[in-house]
């Protein structure tokens, strides 16, 4: 095995943004094999969590959902954390977890899976967050899924990922600050207010059940972006109940089925925005999942201005998906 340099997190002097430089990630494309690595787990790391039809089991002989450490992780648990400055440049070396959450069927994803198996997926996220948030080097736990090549999926077999970070990203930091400022001025959760407004107007709601609302935002980040949030105020996803997981799995299935039927099964990403793990009080924050179809490519304006040009009003996007 060639000598691979450790991952570095480097700060951009102009923007304050961070970039993760992980040379080990290049190996995953060079060592790709024709057979599916998730249908045959012999070459993978030992599972850290295994579900078989709703129950946690110890043997990988029969499983419906499992969690394994990524063979080509962004971060390595063996790294000694450090922060360095070279001239004006700042960079961090951090250890961390990088897991894959895999469902057993190679050809069936969330639209075709039983609700109980998508619920397992959510239970796996919950279990890993509860486990990793105890670590001092973990400040944030990023949960996300890439579906399709245009969304960054390197394997067809359905899977999602969990990565721990020593900080929160700039977008989430901005959302947390907006939520904090709104709560300070109004003594109320900003996202609760948004949910109240969406229910009152009703024009942008895609799906609703007892526990969750799924809506296209008034100003979406991408066309057909969908936000899924608990109706009741909740700051930490990991506190989710069994009933809520079932209701959230129902929302996941509805959204992805509408994407598949109306948008011709596009590539998409989803991710969790959750409270950080730094022991601070985030009672003013309201967790949610965001779904992002990748129907086109980012052009110069979108990249440079960080501002998407949306070709259809959100209200009409909802009508199209529900029709």
Phi and psi in degrees as a GROMACS rama.xvg file:
@    title "Ramachandran Plot"
@    xaxis  label "Phi"
@    yaxis  label "Psi"
@TYPE xy
-67.9428  154.564  UNK-2
-75.0781  117.24  UNK-3
-107.791  129.565  UNK-4
-67.9469  151.883  UNK-5
-67.897  155.097  UNK-6
-64.4309  136.612  UNK-7
-123.502  141.965  UNK-8
-105.593  112.538  UNK-9
-110.091  139.496  UNK-10
-95.7697  133.344  UNK-11
-82.8042  119.866  UNK-12
-64.139  -32.1142  UNK-13
-77.6768  -37.5804  UNK-14
-110.359  -20.5518  UNK-15
81.9104  -0.843016  UNK-16
-75.1324  159.153  UNK-17
-110.391  143.052  UNK-18
-119.776  140.854  UNK-19
-101.413  119.104  UNK-20
-102.714  107.561  UNK-21
-125.484  86.0262  UNK-22
-59.39  -27.321  UNK-23
-64.513  -22.7215  UNK-24
-66.6312  -23.4267  UNK-25
-66.6423  -24.409  UNK-26
-66.2692  -28.397  UNK-27
-64.2836  -31.1032  UNK-28
-82.0666  -32.3928  UNK-29
-74.2186  -27.8158  UNK-30
-102.347  17.7242  UNK-31
-66.33  140.563  UNK-32
-116.525  157.291  UNK-33
-66.7498  -33.749  UNK-34
-81.8442  155.763  UNK-35
-71.0131  125.199  UNK-36
-73.4704  -14.0024  UNK-37
-100.147  -13.5635  UNK-38
-80.6597  -30.9918  UNK-39
-122.137  110.3  UNK-40
-89.7889  10.6006  UNK-41
-60.0173  -33.3772  UNK-42
-93.9643  5.2062  UNK-43
-97.6785  168.647  UNK-44
-70.1481  160.931  UNK-45
-66.1319  131.886  UNK-46
-59.0984  143.303  UNK-47
-103.204  -12.1636  UNK-48
-157.367  131.108  UNK-49
-132.913  129.616  UNK-50
-114.43  141.95  UNK-51
-132.57  100.25  UNK-52
51.329  52.4866  UNK-53
93.6544  -12.6436  UNK-54
-111.256  140.516  UNK-55
-76.4889  126.371  UNK-56
-123.285  169.854  UNK-57
-104.603  -16.1633  UNK-58
-107.119  135.532  UNK-59
-83.6128  10.1014  UNK-60
-63.8805  -41.8754  UNK-61
-128.088  121.799  UNK-62
-150.632  154.489  UNK-63
-115.68  -29.5585  UNK-64
-145.589  136.778  UNK-65
-145.25  160.773  UNK-66
-118.455  125.778  UNK-67
-128.455  147.198  UNK-68
-62.3039  137.439  UNK-69
-63.3563  132.55  UNK-70
-68.1219  -24.917  UNK-71
-124.895  72.1203  UNK-72
-74.6132  151.886  UNK-73
-66.0124  -43.0622  UNK-74
-117.959  155.511  UNK-75
-117.885  134.468  UNK-76
-68.9041  -16.1895  UNK-77
-85.5195  -3.93574  UNK-78
-74.0427  138.764  UNK-79
-86.6642  116.684  UNK-80
-60.1527  137.69  UNK-81
-155.423  156.529  UNK-82
-127.22  127.948  UNK-83
-130.733  153.926  UNK-84
-129.28  125.786  UNK-85
-119.995  100.941  UNK-86
66.4322  -122.36  UNK-87
-90.5979  -4.90565  UNK-88
-93.2633  141.152  UNK-89
-122.901  136.139  UNK-90
-147.269  155.881  UNK-91
-124.252  141.31  UNK-92
-113.294  127.969  UNK-93
-139.292  142.885  UNK-94
-85.6511  162.568  UNK-95
-177.178  171.526  UNK-96
-98.9972  146.59  UNK-97
-144.346  103.706  UNK-98
-111.242  155.655  UNK-99
-110.772  133.949  UNK-100
-111.37  114.345  UNK-101
-117.812  135.146  UNK-102
-97.3208  153.051  UNK-103
-75.0178  -29.8677  UNK-104
-82.8356  124.449  UNK-105
-66.5785  -31.8363  UNK-106
-107.477  -6.7306  UNK-107
-112.503  128.468  UNK-108
-113.224  -165.415  UNK-109
-53.1111  -40.838  UNK-110
-60.3462  -30.3962  UNK-111
-99.6394  -15.6975  UNK-112
-74.5911  150.069  UNK-113
-62.082  150.625  UNK-114
-53.8771  -38.6255  UNK-115
-63.824  -28.5594  UNK-116
-79.6562  -34.4479  UNK-117
-68.0466  -34.3459  UNK-118
-61.1857  -38.5273  UNK-119
-58.9063  -41.3569  UNK-120
-56.664  -46.7657  UNK-121
-66.9253  -35.7782  UNK-122
-65.2111  -36.7823  UNK-123
-64.3729  -43.0586  UNK-124
-59.0721  -47.1398  UNK-125
-59.5378  -46.5067  UNK-126
-61.1427  -45.6111  UNK-127
-68.9977  -38.0268  UNK-128
-63.6179  -44.9798  UNK-129
-61.8443  -32.7089  UNK-130
-76.7425  -47.7981  UNK-131
-80.2  -23.8996  UNK-132
-67.2109  -13.7559  UNK-133
-76.7513  -17.3716  UNK-134
-79.1596  135.716  UNK-135
-64.6998  -29.8459  UNK-136
-83.8507  -2.54375  UNK-137
-99.8806  117.634  UNK-138
-103.981  -28.3626  UNK-139
-149.704  147.236  UNK-140
-119.364  112.596  UNK-141
-96.4884  119.822  UNK-142
-110.718  127.788  UNK-143
-156.206  162.423  UNK-144
-135.536  136.898  UNK-145
-111.598  119.852  UNK-146
-117.134  116.502  UNK-147
93.8539  154.421  UNK-148
-64.7526  -36.2724  UNK-149
-69.6453  -14.206  UNK-150
-101.31  4.66473  UNK-151
97.3112  9.42032  UNK-152
-77.4178  123.548  UNK-153
-93.3841  -11.3761  UNK-154
-128.423  140.784  UNK-155
-71.4079  -34.5276  UNK-156
-59.0029  126.02  UNK-157
-58.279  130.017  UNK-158
-160.741  157.725  UNK-159
-128.502  177.918  UNK-160
-136.774  155.565  UNK-161
-131.691  123.028  UNK-162
-127.341  131.78  UNK-163
-92.9526  144.558  UNK-164
-127.066  152.085  UNK-165
-85.4196  4.28974  UNK-166
-156.343  174.487  UNK-167
-103.276  151.373  UNK-168
-74.5802  165.027  UNK-169
-65.2132  -36.3936  UNK-170
-64.6659  -48.0093  UNK-171
-64.8224  -37.4939  UNK-172
-59.1471  -41.7817  UNK-173
-65.7598  -40.8981  UNK-174
-65.423  -41.7937  UNK-175
-62.7811  -42.6319  UNK-176
-65.4712  -41.5671  UNK-177
-62.3942  -42.2207  UNK-178
-64.1434  -40.906  UNK-179
-66.2619  -44.9097  UNK-180
-65.5998  -40.5599  UNK-181
-64.4488  -42.3523  UNK-182
-65.1111  -38.7005  UNK-183
-63.9937  -38.6004  UNK-184
-80.806  -33.4276  UNK-185
-117.188  -5.26897  UNK-186
54.8187  40.0765  UNK-187
-153.122  150.175  UNK-188
-72.4044  131.62  UNK-189
-63.2392  -42.7282  UNK-190
-70.3882  -33.1145  UNK-191
-60.8473  -40.0374  UNK-192
-63.9635  -42.4314  UNK-193
-61.6132  -43.6481  UNK-194
-63.6382  -42.0253  UNK-195
-58.3224  -45.1499  UNK-196
-65.0159  -41.9324  UNK-197
-64.4913  -42.4369  UNK-198
-65.872  -38.8944  UNK-199
-65.1226  -44.9566  UNK-200
-77.0512  -43.0451  UNK-201
74.5357  -2.76286  UNK-202
-82.4492  -19.9903  UNK-203
-116.08  8.82846  UNK-204
-81.8172  124.469  UNK-205
-93.5981  -37.008  UNK-206
-153.856  148.383  UNK-207
-154.082  135.559  UNK-208
-135.219  -163.795  UNK-209
-60.8268  -37.0384  UNK-210
-105.612  -23.921  UNK-211
-133.091  155.49  UNK-212
-125.782  137.274  UNK-213
-119.775  124.607  UNK-214
-142.856  156.12  UNK-215
-90.3997  125.267  UNK-216
-61.5261  155.519  UNK-217
-55.4974  -39.1805  UNK-218
-127.415  84.4446  UNK-219
-70.4861  154.724  UNK-220
-78.2246  -37.8627  UNK-221
-131.946  158.215  UNK-222
-63.767  135.842  UNK-223
66.1746  21.225  UNK-224
-63.3783  138.55  UNK-225
-127.008  132.368  UNK-226
-103.939  131.389  UNK-227
-118.282  118.733  UNK-228
-135.559  148.681  UNK-229
-68.0037  140.438  UNK-230
-67.1673  -40.606  UNK-231
-81.0139  148.979  UNK-232
-68.2236  123.123  UNK-233
-140.848  129.973  UNK-234
-94.1538  -23.8051  UNK-235
-127.286  117.833  UNK-236
-56.6717  -36.3613  UNK-237
-65.7304  -10.0632  UNK-238
-88.624  5.85413  UNK-239
-60.6799  143.144  UNK-240
-89.7008  169.087  UNK-241
-62.1627  -43.219  UNK-242
-61.5992  -42.5305  UNK-243
-65.6256  -37.5512  UNK-244
-62.8714  -38.8333  UNK-245
-66.4816  -41.8778  UNK-246
-67.2672  -37.1801  UNK-247
-68.8649  -38.4509  UNK-248
-61.4022  -37.2924  UNK-249
-63.2118  -40.9447  UNK-250
-65.2515  -43.6905  UNK-251
-57.1068  -45.0247  UNK-252
-64.9228  -43.2215  UNK-253
-63.0134  -47.6993  UNK-254
-61.2193  -49.3208  UNK-255
-69.4424  -30.9831  UNK-256
-67.502  -38.5177  UNK-257
-67.7419  -39.5524  UNK-258
-59.1888  -46.9782  UNK-259
-65.0176  -42.7699  UNK-260
-76.2529  -45.7801  UNK-261
-92.179  -24.0312  UNK-262
-113.697  10.9101  UNK-263
63.8506  47.8208  UNK-264
49.7863  64.1731  UNK-265
-75.1859  161.738  UNK-266
-63.2291  144.263  UNK-267
-154.326  160.426  UNK-268
-118.783  148.321  UNK-269
-132.135  153.029  UNK-270
-150.16  158.5  UNK-271
-101.613  129.288  UNK-272
-103.302  114.104  UNK-273
-130.481  168.042  UNK-274
-68.0435  142.507  UNK-275
-63.9658  172.732  UNK-276
-109.116  26.3259  UNK-277
-93.628  18.4008  UNK-278
70.1822  6.32749  UNK-279
-82.2849  167.719  UNK-280
-86.0447  119.181  UNK-281
-121.254  34.8801  UNK-282
-60.1765  -22.9182  UNK-283
-81.4557  -10.0514  UNK-284
-92.1422  150.563  UNK-285
-128.852  112.775  UNK-286
-70.9958  157.362  UNK-287
-163.288  160.791  UNK-288
-102.897  144.471  UNK-289
-119.801  131.869  UNK-290
-106.5  133.393  UNK-291
-131.67  99.6352  UNK-292
-66.8093  145.446  UNK-293
-110.186  82.3895  UNK-294
-91.1654  -8.24114  UNK-295
-154.832  -172.372  UNK-296
-109.595  146.5  UNK-297
-70.6589  128.473  UNK-298
-99.3049  -176.936  UNK-299
-57.376  -43.8358  UNK-300
-63.8382  -47.4614  UNK-301
-60.5721  -40.9454  UNK-302
-70.7621  -46.1143  UNK-303
-75.7913  -38.748  UNK-304
-91.473  -9.79225  UNK-305
52.5989  45.2028  UNK-306
-144.212  114.681  UNK-307
-80.7385  140.957  UNK-308
-95.1427  112.994  UNK-309
-95.6749  127.112  UNK-310
-89.5875  2.51135  UNK-311
-151.035  138.464  UNK-312
-60.876  142.267  UNK-313
-54.6585  -37.805  UNK-314
-61.3823  -36.262  UNK-315
-77.9917  -29.7765  UNK-316
-61.8652  -42.4178  UNK-317
-63.0588  -45.1265  UNK-318
-59.1898  -40.7266  UNK-319
-65.0179  -45.5786  UNK-320
-68.0083  -33.0102  UNK-321
-86.5743  -17.5957  UNK-322
